[in-house]
């Protein structure tokens, strides 16, 4: 599994980001949600990205079942990631039944918030606006 590592001068994502088309990521995690409804909030986040037109502004991928997001364009060294943790994540929310959204930063000032799954979409957009300054074209944040 990819992890944060120390680069020559800063922290970067340990392997290539592995961007996947949003529709493919939705299909993959949608299959998970079909068999386990606890995964539904991941699909809701992906749908909000695609429906808002932000799929051209944000790159997505997965690490195991966690949703990984970074701004476009994706360079060879990803320095910041927003991660929407899956129920089966190695770093799940501290409270069972909650979602953890985490920002991994090259500065080392990582942060996360755990909330009920019903808060996943607005919390995701809060992180995107706060960390990347990105407002999706067709969504009021």
N, C-alpha and C positions, 0 to 999 in steps of 0.2 A: 504494500500500500504506500502511496506517495505520502511524504511528510515534509514539514518545514525543515530546511537545512541551512547551514551557514554558507553563503556564497563568498566570493572574494571580499566584498565590502559590505554586504548586507544579507538579510534573510530572504530567501526566495522559495517558491514551491519546489520541492525536491525532484520532481520529474516534469516532463512536458505536461501542459495543462490538460490535453485530451479533450478539446472542445468537441461537443456533439451537437448536431442540429437539434433545435428545441423540440421539433416534432418527434424525433427519435427518443429523446430523453423523456418526453411525455408518454410515449408508447411504453417504454421500459418501466417507468414508475407507475404508470396507469395499470400495467399488469400486476404490479405489487399491490396496488390499492384495490384491484378487483378481488384479490384473494385475502387481503387483510385491510379492512377499512381504516385502520390507524394510519395508513400511508396517504390518505386522501388529501391532507393539507399540502403535501408535496406537489400533487397534481394541481391543486388550487393555485399555488404560487406560480407554477409553470403556465397555467392558463392565463393568469393575470399578466405575465410577461408577454405572452403571444398576443392576447387581446388588446393590450395597450400599445402595441407597436414597438415595445422596447427590445424585442428580439434582435433588432439591428444595433442596439446600443450595448447590450449585455451578451456575453458569451456564457454558455452553460455546459455543464458536464456532470458526471457523477464520480464519486469515490465510494465503492461498495454501493450503498443505497442513499448516501448523503448527496444533496444537491449542491453543487459548487458553482459559484457565479463570480465573474470578473468582468470589467469593462472591455469593450472592443476598442481598438484591435488588440488581440492577444499576442504579446511578444514572446520571445524565447524564454524570458524569466518573469514569471508571474509573481508580483510582490504583494498583492492584496487579494484576499478572497472573502466572499460572504458565503457561509455554509449554512444551509438549512438541514439540520440534523434529522435523520430518519429515526423511527422508533427503535430500530435495530442497530443504531450507531454505536461505535466504540466510545463516543463522547455524548451520551444522551442527556436529556434534561434531567435535572436532579429530582424533579417530582414526576412520578409515573403518570402517563397520560398527557404530558405537556410536550411542547416543541421547544427546541433550543435553536436559536439563530445566533450565529457566531461570526465575528469579523476577525480574520487572521491578517495581521499587518506586518510588513517588513520592519517596522520600527520596534516591534515587540510589544506594542500597546494593544494587545488583543482584548476583545471584550465579547460578552455574550449576554443574552437575555432569554430566560425561560418563561413561557406563557402558555395558556390553553391553546389548542389547535385552532380555535375560532379566531385567534389573533394573529395567525401566521402570515396572512397576506399583508395586512397593514404594517405589521412589524418588519417584514421583509422590505417593504417600500421605504419605511423609515430608515432602515440601515442603508439602502441604496442611495437615498437622498443625502443622508448624513455622511457616509463614507466616500461616495463617488461624486456627489453633486449632480446626479442624473435624475431628471424628471422625465418620466415616459411621455411620449408625444400625445397619447390619447387618454391620459389618466390624471385626475387631480389628486395630488398627494397631500 
